[in-house]
């Protein structure tokens, strides 16, 4: 299995920036893609961004396009999420994830999550 550890969460003011990082270990050779999801209070977990491990092709949710940037360092087995122009509605627990397949299904591995709070 793949173990994922997130870092970089915290409290920021609206309009500010934050960078999240995720370190992967274990059976990382089977990774097809890594990504970020988030869950706000009273809301379901939602997709934020992903990147294919081999080709580095990014994909973003419409709500974060132009503000967030996902990147990966294959040599270090890490993925990062640069978050700019943060809004209060970005407040959530952010989870790193990895999958060996082209979909986010039962085989998806999850990190423990890191809290991001954006104040007005």
HUNORCOR-V319459 format. One record per residue. N is the residue number from 0. RES is the residue in three letters. PHI is phi in whole degrees, 0 to 359 (* if undefined). PSI is psi in degrees with one decimal (* if undefined). Layout:
n: [N & N]
res: [RES & RES]
phi: [PHI & PHI]
psi: [PSI & PSI]
This chain:
n: [0 & 1 & 2 & 3 & 4 & 5 & 6 & 7 & 8 & 9 & 10 & 11 & 12 & 13 & 14 & 15 & 16 & 17 & 18 & 19 & 20 & 21 & 22 & 23 & 24 & 25 & 26 & 27 & 28 & 29 & 30 & 31 & 32 & 33 & 34 & 35 & 36 & 37 & 38 & 39 & 40 & 41 & 42 & 43 & 44 & 45 & 46 & 47 & 48 & 49 & 50 & 51 & 52 & 53 & 54 & 55 & 56 & 57 & 58 & 59 & 60 & 61 & 62 & 63 & 64 & 65 & 66 & 67 & 68 & 69 & 70 & 71 & 72 & 73 & 74 & 75 & 76 & 77 & 78 & 79 & 80 & 81 & 82 & 83 & 84 & 85 & 86 & 87 & 88 & 89 & 90 & 91 & 92 & 93 & 94 & 95 & 96 & 97 & 98 & 99 & 100 & 101 & 102 & 103 & 104 & 105 & 106 & 107 & 108 & 109 & 110 & 111 & 112 & 113 & 114 & 115 & 116 & 117 & 118 & 119]
res: [UNK & UNK & UNK & UNK & UNK & UNK & UNK & UNK & UNK & UNK & UNK & UNK & UNK & UNK & UNK & UNK & UNK & UNK & UNK & UNK & UNK & UNK & UNK & UNK & UNK & UNK & UNK & UNK & UNK & UNK & UNK & UNK & UNK & UNK & UNK & UNK & UNK & UNK & UNK & UNK & UNK & UNK & UNK & UNK & UNK & UNK & UNK & UNK & UNK & UNK & UNK & UNK & UNK & UNK & UNK & UNK & UNK & UNK & UNK & UNK & UNK & UNK & UNK & UNK & UNK & UNK & UNK & UNK & UNK & UNK & UNK & UNK & UNK & UNK & UNK & UNK & UNK & UNK & UNK & UNK & UNK & UNK & UNK & UNK & UNK & UNK & UNK & UNK & UNK & UNK & UNK & UNK & UNK & UNK & UNK & UNK & UNK & UNK & UNK & UNK & UNK & UNK & UNK & UNK & UNK & UNK & UNK & UNK & UNK & UNK & UNK & UNK & UNK & UNK & UNK & UNK & UNK & UNK & UNK & UNK]
phi: [* & 259 & 256 & 235 & 232 & 268 & 205 & 105 & 290 & 168 & 254 & 224 & 271 & 305 & 92 & 276 & 231 & 207 & 237 & 262 & 230 & 222 & 255 & 251 & 215 & 100 & 277 & 287 & 295 & 270 & 298 & 260 & 209 & 235 & 197 & 233 & 237 & 216 & 221 & 268 & 305 & 76 & 242 & 278 & 296 & 232 & 288 & 245 & 199 & 212 & 210 & 287 & 287 & 281 & 267 & 69 & 280 & 269 & 214 & 231 & 290 & 302 & 292 & 240 & 302 & 87 & 246 & 253 & 225 & 257 & 212 & 220 & 239 & 297 & 295 & 261 & 55 & 231 & 227 & 234 & 228 & 273 & 246 & 244 & 49 & 295 & 240 & 305 & 289 & 278 & 299 & 182 & 271 & 259 & 245 & 277 & 215 & 218 & 220 & 274 & 241 & 279 & 236 & 268 & 246 & 300 & 277 & 296 & 258 & 236 & 277 & 280 & 98 & 222 & 280 & 239 & 237 & 245 & 260 & 277]
psi: [163.1 & 133.5 & 134.4 & 132.9 & 117.7 & 154.7 & 163.5 & -4.8 & 165.9 & -167.5 & 125.1 & 160.1 & 157.0 & 136.8 & -10.1 & -175.7 & 155.9 & 146.4 & 120.4 & 145.5 & 151.6 & 123.8 & 129.7 & 142.2 & 165.2 & -133.5 & 57.5 & -14.9 & -21.4 & -1.8 & 132.1 & -41.9 & 154.9 & 154.1 & -177.0 & 136.0 & 164.3 & 154.6 & 116.3 & 159.1 & 129.0 & 5.3 & 160.4 & 157.1 & 134.2 & 152.0 & 139.9 & -57.4 & 156.5 & 164.5 & 133.8 & 142.5 & -39.3 & -50.0 & -15.3 & 28.9 & 119.9 & 156.0 & 137.8 & 149.3 & 148.1 & -31.8 & -17.9 & -2.3 & 133.5 & -13.3 & -37.0 & 147.8 & 126.0 & 143.7 & 162.0 & 152.5 & 99.6 & -36.0 & -34.1 & -3.5 & 48.8 & 153.1 & 141.6 & 156.5 & 108.1 & 119.8 & 115.7 & 163.9 & 48.7 & 144.2 & 156.7 & -32.8 & -7.1 & -7.9 & 124.4 & 170.9 & 125.0 & 129.1 & 132.2 & 145.8 & 155.0 & 148.5 & 143.7 & -4.7 & 177.9 & -5.1 & 159.6 & 83.9 & -154.3 & -24.1 & -1.9 & 134.8 & 142.9 & 145.4 & -179.9 & -18.9 & 154.0 & 136.1 & 131.4 & 121.5 & 125.0 & 119.2 & 153.1 & *]
